[in-house]
Amino acid sequence: MRSKRDEEHGQNVRERIVKVFAEVFGIPAAVVAAGVAPDKVKGWDSAKHVELVVALEEHFGCWFEPEDVPELVSLERMEEILAARCGAN
């Protein structure tokens, strides 16, 4: 039986971000993968943003700096910040 970590090892960072985002917002991963922004995702308010931040921290096992949080508004920025703060690649 494969563990969650084994399954994630085969995924790249973008795929893992898409999966977390889709779970938090309850939307299909294909929609997320096409690109997201706060003004394009229904329900992306400050409370949901915090939920996303916590979910990303838990999934990747690292913490964002306070100045990172408002920057987590696109897949590209999430990937860049995760790489910088968590060594995710």
Backbone hydrogen bonds in HBPLUS format (Angstrom, degrees):
<---DONOR---> <-ACCEPTOR-->    atom                        ^
c    i                          cat <-CA-CA->   ^        H-A-AA   ^      H-
h    n   atom  resd res      DA  || num        DHA   H-A  angle D-A-AA Bond
n    s   type  num  typ     dist DA aas  dist angle  dist       angle   num
A0007-GLU N   A0003-SER O   3.04 MM   4  6.37 157.2  2.09 150.4 156.3     1
A0008-GLU N   A0004-LYS O   2.91 MM   4  6.17 154.6  1.98 149.6 157.0     2
A0009-HIS N   A0005-ARG O   2.92 MM   4  6.05 139.2  2.09 143.2 153.6     3
A0011-GLN N   A0008-GLU O   2.91 MM   3  5.14 156.8  1.96 110.0 117.8     4
A0016-ARG N   A0012-ASN O   3.10 MM   4  6.40 155.7  2.16 152.4 159.7     5
A0017-ILE N   A0013-VAL O   2.87 MM   4  6.15 155.7  1.93 156.3 163.2     6
A0018-VAL N   A0014-ARG O   2.90 MM   4  6.13 165.2  1.92 154.8 158.8     7
A0019-LYS N   A0015-GLU O   2.99 MM   4  6.19 156.6  2.04 143.8 150.0     8
A0020-VAL N   A0016-ARG O   3.05 MM   4  6.29 164.4  2.08 149.5 152.7     9
A0021-PHE N   A0017-ILE O   2.84 MM   4  6.02 172.2  1.84 160.4 162.9    10
A0022-ALA N   A0018-VAL O   2.86 MM   4  5.96 166.2  1.87 152.5 156.6    11
A0023-GLU N   A0019-LYS O   3.05 MM   4  6.24 154.4  2.11 146.0 152.6    12
A0024-VAL N   A0020-VAL O   2.96 MM   4  6.23 162.3  1.99 156.4 160.9    13
A0025-PHE N   A0021-PHE O   2.95 MM   4  6.12 169.2  1.96 160.3 162.7    14
A0026-GLY N   A0022-ALA O   2.75 MM   4  5.40 122.9  2.08 135.0 147.8    15
A0027-ILE N   A0022-ALA O   3.20 MM   5  5.01 139.7  2.38 127.8 137.1    16
A0031-VAL N   A0028-PRO O   3.02 MM   3  5.41 130.2  2.28 107.1 119.2    17
A0032-VAL N   A0028-PRO O   3.22 MM   4  6.66 158.3  2.27 149.9 155.8    18
A0033-ALA N   A0029-ALA O   2.77 MM   4  5.98 165.1  1.80 157.6 161.6    19
A0034-ALA N   A0031-VAL O   3.29 MM   3  5.35 137.4  2.48  96.3 107.5    20
A0035-GLY N   A0032-VAL O   2.89 MM   3  5.48 160.1  1.92 118.4 125.2    21
A0040-LYS N   A0037-ALA O   2.83 MM   3  5.22 160.8  1.87 119.2 125.8    22
A0044-TRP N   A0041-VAL O   3.18 MM   3  5.74 156.8  2.23 139.8 137.0    23
A0045-ASP N   A0043-GLY O   2.87 MM   2  5.69 120.2  2.23 113.7  96.5    24
A0049-HIS N   A0045-ASP O   2.86 MM   4  6.05 148.1  1.97 150.4 160.6    25
A0050-VAL N   A0046-SER O   3.06 MM   4  6.32 155.9  2.12 145.3 150.2    26
A0051-GLU N   A0047-ALA O   3.06 MM   4  6.37 154.7  2.13 143.1 150.3    27
A0052-LEU N   A0048-LYS O   2.88 MM   4  6.16 152.2  1.95 146.3 153.5    28
A0053-VAL N   A0049-HIS O   2.91 MM   4  6.22 160.7  1.95 152.0 156.9    29
A0054-VAL N   A0050-VAL O   2.96 MM   4  6.19 168.3  1.98 155.4 157.7    30
A0055-ALA N   A0051-GLU O   2.95 MM   4  6.11 158.5  1.99 144.9 151.5    31
A0056-LEU N   A0052-LEU O   2.87 MM   4  6.11 158.5  1.92 154.3 159.7    32
A0057-GLU N   A0053-VAL O   2.92 MM   4  6.18 161.7  1.96 151.8 157.2    33
A0058-GLU N   A0054-VAL O   2.90 MM   4  6.11 164.2  1.93 153.4 157.5    34
A0059-HIS N   A0055-ALA O   2.89 MM   4  6.00 160.8  1.93 146.5 152.5    35
A0060-PHE N   A0056-LEU O   2.91 MM   4  5.97 166.9  1.93 153.6 156.7    36
A0061-GLY N   A0057-GLU O   2.77 MM   4  5.51 123.0  2.09 138.1 151.3    37
A0062-CYS N   A0057-GLU O   3.24 MM   5  5.18 142.9  2.39 132.4 140.5    38
A0068-ASP N   A0065-GLU O   2.80 MM   3  5.28 150.1  1.89 116.6 126.5    39
A0071-GLU N   A0068-ASP O   2.87 MM   3  5.26 139.2  2.03 113.5 126.5    40
A0072-LEU N   A0069-VAL O   3.27 MM   3  5.60 164.9  2.29 112.7 117.1    41
A0073-VAL N   A0071-GLU O   2.84 MM   2  5.57 135.1  2.04 107.8  94.0    42
A0078-MET N   A0074-SER O   2.94 MM   4  6.14 164.0  1.97 154.8 159.8    43
A0079-GLU N   A0075-LEU O   2.95 MM   4  6.09 159.7  1.99 147.2 152.6    44
A0080-GLU N   A0076-GLU O   2.93 MM   4  6.21 160.1  1.97 150.3 155.9    45
A0081-ILE N   A0077-ARG O   2.86 MM   4  5.98 170.1  1.87 156.3 158.7    46
A0082-LEU N   A0078-MET O   2.90 MM   4  5.98 160.6  1.94 147.7 153.8    47
A0083-ALA N   A0079-GLU O   3.00 MM   4  6.12 153.3  2.07 144.0 151.2    48
A0084-ALA N   A0080-GLU O   2.99 MM   4  6.24 155.3  2.05 145.8 152.6    49
A0085-ARG N   A0081-ILE O   2.83 MM   4  5.91 168.2  1.84 158.2 161.1    50
A0086-CYS N   A0082-LEU O   2.79 MM   4  5.18 149.2  1.89 133.5 143.2    51
A0088-ALA N   A0082-LEU O   3.36 MM   6  5.60 165.2  2.38 123.0 119.2    52
A0087-GLY N   A0083-ALA O   3.15 MM   4  4.53 133.6  2.37 110.5 117.0    53
